[in-house]
């Protein structure tokens, strides 16, 4: 969707590939087994540093879980240009934390007390957040 203002040939090819995929798998169902209500909101995040070839902006994304149940997945282009891989991962952690805390607040409004955790594979970003 980010290329809709000025679509290029490669963007049209990507759209055709997506249409081919969607016609091959017309229906997908997520099955959530019945169990006790989860007690934790967990976000797993990751980022690629300077992934945009033209703008050098990083992309981040992640998944948000309620216990073992997937609630949301996202990807976005970071608004600032990160100067290092650790900084890019730190922005991803902040994005995941904001999303997870919002979800936790929604469930608190409904009367559920949940814990919250963000996970990443970056030791640099873990070191920054531990300070």
Secondary structure, 3 states (H helix, E strand, C coil): CCCCCCCCHHHHHHHHHHHHHHHHCCCCCCCCCCCCCCCEEEEEEEEECCCCCCCCCCEEEEEEEECCEEEEEEEEECCCCCCCHHHHHHHHHHHHHHHHHHHHHHHHHCCCCCEEEEECCCHHHHHHHHC
